[in-house]
Amino acid sequence: MHTHNKHPFELLGPSRMLDGLQALGLQPDGRMLALNSFENRVYLLWLDEPWLDAEGKPHDSVVLKAYRPGRWSLAQILEEHRFANDLAEAELPVAAPINLRESFAARDLAGDSLMWIDPVYVALWPRQGGRAPDMDRPEVLERMGRFIARLHGVGRRQAFNHRSGFRGLASAFDAIDQVEALRNALPQACDRWLGVARTCLNTAHTVIANLPAPKLLRIHGDMHWGNVLWTEAGPHFVDLDDCRMGPAISDLWPLLSGQGEELEAGLAIILQAYRSISDFDPMELHWIEVLRSMRLIEHTAWIANRYDDPAFPRAFPGFAEPDYWDRRMFELEQQQSVLRQSFDAGKPFGEIAYD
């Protein structure tokens, strides 16, 4: 789809990562495991000798995250790290990057937690254990609601100055334009997808046209069950790569299953728990199906824009086939129907009782 000779991540071989750890005084034993990440590259690396964290706890491994070149500026990455540290200082179980300056007396750093291993910025995290949460249990939704309310409480204390802000439907229209710019390298079915996507967003506009602008705060930005690890102590998060300014509902709706009554039942549980700790503007409920529509469109554009990365054709082998685009069109047509029903009803989800 693109014609770059070599992707930057292909230049970050195992030897460079091991050399980077050794420069910090760590002694990797050569074992490494690639962890699930498309946007960046994340590896678990084991050590011959453990390192001690600020509390004196030994760790026999580290997680290395290599940031995708060109996606975030240095200032934006450092804001991600500061947000993670803010959350950790508030005693929220969020994985914060290792302070390389304090832990390893490292020099030539960006901030305290970011180093350069040509050709990418790299940060280290302690390994986080846990399992996938049982998302269908009401008590899990309750704990997540309270947890996110606490996260948002920290998020409201100050704003991001450099991270992406919430642009509403504009970001999804931009995503459509990005796909259109690549249409010559895509199946002809892409042309029909472009029309369906624009129609869907125009319908979404009718849903929110008369709503007040939602209040923005620092949010997680990619809240879904795949980014949550569960332990006996409850949930903790392992990825703040998409943190940004956005409305509170952006971190809540992706945790809900289904649509209609199924979604309403889960939403009532999570909102009641959230509001036991933090205020919530019920007008934001009108945004749920709009945000879902935006995510469907932006996900397709994300794959199209990243298809020069060798990891993406392997992960999405059908992307260049007409069937893929037919399925995405069907999703958007269904979503447009849901948006119309929401607009015709004049309310987002029945009479949700969350007080």
Secondary structure, DSSP 8 states (H G I E B T S, - for coil): ----SS-HHHH--HHHHHHHHHHTT--EEEEEEE-S-SSSEEEEEEEEEEEE-TT--EEEEEEEEE--TTTS-HHHHHHHHHHHHHHHHTT--B-----HHHHH---S-BTTTBEEETTEEEEEE-----B---TTSHHHHHHHHHHHHHHHHHHTTS--SSS----THHHHHHHHHHHHHTGGGS-THHHHHHHHHHHHHHHHHHHHTTS-----EEE-S--SGGGEEEETTEEEE---TT-EEE-GGGGTGGG--SSHHHHHHHHHHHHHHHHTTS---GGGGGGHHHHHHHHHHHHHHHHHHTTTSTHHHHH-TTTTSHHHHHHHHHHHHHHHHHHHHHHHHTSSSSS----
